[in-house]
Amino acid sequence: MQGSGVLFNPNGQKALEAIDADLLERFRSHSVQPNSYAVYDRKGNEITRSTFLGQGELHKQYGYGPFILGWHEIRQLIFDNLPPGTVEFNTQVASYDEDADGVTIHFDDGQPSVRAKLLIGADGYFSRIRKQCLDDGPPKFAGLVMWRARIPWQEGMPNNSVSYRDGLVPTRGNNAIYAMLFPLGTLEATSDTTWSWTLCAHVDKVKEAGVEFDAEARTLTSVQGIASSGSALQNVCKVFADFPRAIMDVVEGTDPTTVTQHGLYVRALDDTTPEQGWGRGRVSLLGDAAHATIPNGQGLCLAIEDAVVLGWHLRQHGCTTQALRRCQGPRM
């Protein structure tokens, strides 16, 4: 699942530096490093104003401070850093066949199959590779529905990140509901023209507002682009109707074709034991396909950590099943 922007935490930065220090510097050069953020209650009263996520403390402890970069920009920077022909667009894995010598991967839409020594399933929340390899069911619905969009900065918007919620500590359980507005790092020279809003509510709050949401659908298709009673924008406006105008004016003025709506799903690390592992034979998993988490920046960071550990073991053991099994231990 892909969001509008990603909070890139110190652990992800250290992992990316191990892969390519120059690429990390390109990430940083296009990022936003907010200095402060403000928290307001649902009536618009300021609760606190603080340094952004302990920016100074994290930098002192780890040598890195978190920064924000747009998801599109992350993909573009990684793509530009790869050798030509590495990525095949408009191709989705359908299934695979494994034998003693390798794996044959089959694709949708009549694309020709390919042969490989190993297969790494990095295909997200509802991984087809995981379904065939482990067949251990879908990830668990976290009980939360999220809406997101990228927007241009406009007159009247704040200059630093803000959030709106019931108190200093976000509410949890079936009372969870909050809104955030923050700047995004982009590929353009200026860093203050693109922002993102993220609104999230427990599914009970969603249904109380008269909005239907089927968590069991478990689809990656976002509800977007239809300006009707069922559109993502109209849904979020119903759910957050009593939130301050300072945030809702921004949300309501968003182009409805840019708004995404989706459920949040998770796979706890203890859902899969080290004995079971994240793979079988010549197949293994990486990122959200292995350990899906809520959108807090750690999905990307943990996936990059996975890649570092996998790459190290492939160098030590070659493209072998031993490498796949050895790399799982430190990650579980």
N, C-alpha and C positions, 0 to 999 in steps of 0.2 A: 504494500500500500504506500502511496506517495503523497506527501503533504506539500504545502506551499513553501515552507521553509524549515530548516533543521538547526537545532541548537547543537553545535559541534563541541562536545565536551573534551576535557584534557586527555582521557584515555583513548579516545578516537584519534586525537591529534598525534599522540605518541606512536600509535600503531601506524598511521599514515606516514609519519616521518620515517619509520623503519622500512616502509615500502619505497617511498620516493620523497625525499626531503624537499625537492624543488616543487613537487605537486602540492605539498602542504603549504608552502609559501604562496603559491598561486591561490589556494583557498583563502588564506589569510588576507591577501591583497584585495580580494573582492568582497570581504566579509564586513559585517557591522559588529562592533564590540560596544554594546550599550554600557554607559557608565552608571545609570540608575534606572529604577522603575518605581512606579507608584501603585499602591493597592487601594481600591475604593470599594465601599459596600454597595449593595444593590439600590441604595437611594442616592448614590453619587457622593457620599461623604468620604473624604480621604482617611484611610486607616493608618497607612505608613508609607514612607518613602525611603528607599534604601539603595545601597550599592547592588548592582545587578548580579544576583546569584553568587554573592561573595567573591566577586571578580578578583579583588586583591588577595584574598586568602587562598583561593585556588591557585593563582599564579605563584604565590610564595611557596605553596606546598608541592606543586607538581611542575612548576616551570611554564605552565600554560594557563591562560584564562579562556573561558568559553566564548565562542563567537557564533553569530547567526549568518547563514548563507542560504539563498534560495535553492529549492530542490532541483529546479531546472538547471541552475548554474552548476550545481554539484555534478549532475550527470554530464553536462557539456564539458566541464573541465576534465573529468575522468576520460570521456570519449576522446577529447583532443589529445590526451596523453598516451593513448593506445596506438599500436602500429595499425596502419590501414588494413581493413579487411577483418579485424578482430571481431567486430560486432556485426551481427546479421539482424537487420530490422524486419518487423512485420512477420516474425517467425515465433511460433509458440510450440513448446514440446507437448506432444500428445501421450507418448509412452516410450518404453525402451525394452530391449531384449539384452540379456546378459549371458555370456558364455565364459569359458575358461580363459579366453584370450583378450576379451574386451567387452565393450558395450555398443550396441547399435541403437541410436536415438532416432525416433520417428516424430514427425512434425504434423501440425494441422495444415489444412489447405493444400494438400498434395505436394508439399515441399519434399525434396529428396532426403532420404535418411542419411545419417552420417555415422562413421565408425570412430570410436575413441577407446583409449586404454582405461580411462576413468570417467565417471559422470558426477559432477558436483551440482546438486539441486539448490540453487539460490533463487528460487521462484516464489518467494514470499509466503504470506499468511496461509493461503489455500493451495499450497504446493502440490502439484500433480506428481512430482517425483516422490515426495513423502508418502502420498496416498498409495502409490504402487509399491514403494520400498518397504514402508513400515505398516501401512494400513491401520493406523492407530487412531483414526477419527480426526475431525476438524479441530482447530483451536477453540478455546472456550470464550464465549461472549462475555466481555467484562462488564456488561450492563450499561455501557455508555455509548451515546451517539454524538458524533462530532461533525461540525460544519466548518469549512475553511475557504478562504479566498485571498488572492493577491489583489491589491488595489494601489492606485497612485496616491501619494500624499496630497492632501488638499487643505486649504485654509481652514483653520479651526481645529485641526487634529493636533494631538500632543506632539512634543518633540522627543519624548522618551517613551519606553515601553510602559504600558498600563494594564492592569487587570481589574476585573469587577467580580466580586464573590461575596459570600455571606459573612466572612470574617477574615482575620489575619491568616488563620489556617484553613485551607480549602475544605469544604464539607465533603464527606465521603458517604458511601452507601447510596440508598435511594433518594437522598436529599442533595446529591452532588449536582452542582450547576455553576458554571463560571464562564467568563469572557475575557479574552486577551487581545491586545492590539500592539504590534511591535514592528520595527523596521527590518527590512531584509537586505542582505548583501546581494548585489547583482553584478553582471558583467559590464555594466555601464561604468563610466568614470565617476559619476556621482553616486553616493550611497544613501541619500536621504529621500529619494523620489519614489521608492517602492516599499510598500508596507504589506502586512498580512494581518487579518483577524482570524481568530480561532475561538469558536464557541462550543461548549461541551455540556451535556446534561445527561442525567440518568434516564434510562428508558421509561421509568415511571413518570418523570416530569414531562417527557415527550408525549406520552399518552394522555396525561392530564390536560395537555394543551389541545387535544383533539387531533394529534398527528399520529398516523399509523407508522409503525416500524417493525419489520419482520426480521428479527435477529437470526432466525433459522435459515433465511435465504442464503446467507454466507456467500455473497457474491462480491467481487471486486468492482463491479459496475457502480459508479457513483450516480446518485440522482442529481442530474444537473442539466441545465440548458433548456428547460421547458418552463416558460412563464405561465404556469397554470396553478390551480389550487394545490397540486401535488409537487410543485417545484421545490428544490432544496432551499431557495431563498425564502419562499413563502413559509415553508415549514419552520425555518429557524426564527423568522420574525414572529410566528405564533408562540413558539416555546419561550422566547425571551422578550415577550411583549412588555413586561413590567421592569425591564432593565433601563438604566439611565439613558436619556436621549443622546448623551455624549458618545456612547458606543452604538446605539441603535440607529442614529442618523447615518453613521458611516456604513453600517450593515445594509440598511434599507436602500442606500444609494449605490449599492454594488451591482454591476452587470450580472444578471441572473445566470448567464451562460458560463460564468467563471466560478460559481459556487459548487462545492462538492459536499456530499452528505454520506456518511458511512458509519458503521458500527466499529467498536474497538474490540479486538480479540487478542488473547494472550495464550502462551504456552509456558507454564512455569518450568524452571529447570528440573524440579523434582518430578515432572510428568514423565520424564524419560530417565531411566537409571543408567549409570555407566556401563552396566553389563549389557543392557539393550543397545545402547549407543544410538547415534544419529544416522546409521547406515547399515548396509549389508553388502558383503562382497565388494564389488568395484564401484559401488554407489555410496555417496555420503551427502550430507546437507550442510548448508551454511546460512547464516543470517536469520531472518524471520522464518524461513522454512524450518529451521532447527529450534529456535527459541524466540518466538514472536513476543514483543513487548508493546506496551502502550507508547504513544508518540511523545517521548520525553527526550529525544535526541540519542538515546542509547541504542535504538535499533540499528542505525547506521554505524555507530561507534563499535558495537559488538560484532557486526558483520566484518568490519575492517580488521578487528582483532582476530576473528576467525581466519581471515585471509592470511594474516601474518603467520599464525601458527601452522596453518595448512602448508603455506609456502616453505616454511623451515623444514617440515617433515618430508615434503616432496624432494627437497634438496638432499636430505639425509638418506632417504630410502628409495628415491626414484618414483615413477608413476606406478606404484604398487598398492595392493590392499593393505600392506603393513603400514604404509604412510597414512592412509585414511584412518585406520584404527588407532595408531599412536597419537594422532593429533587431537582425538576426542577427549582423552583423559584430562589434559590441562584446561579444557574448555567446559567441563561439566562439574 
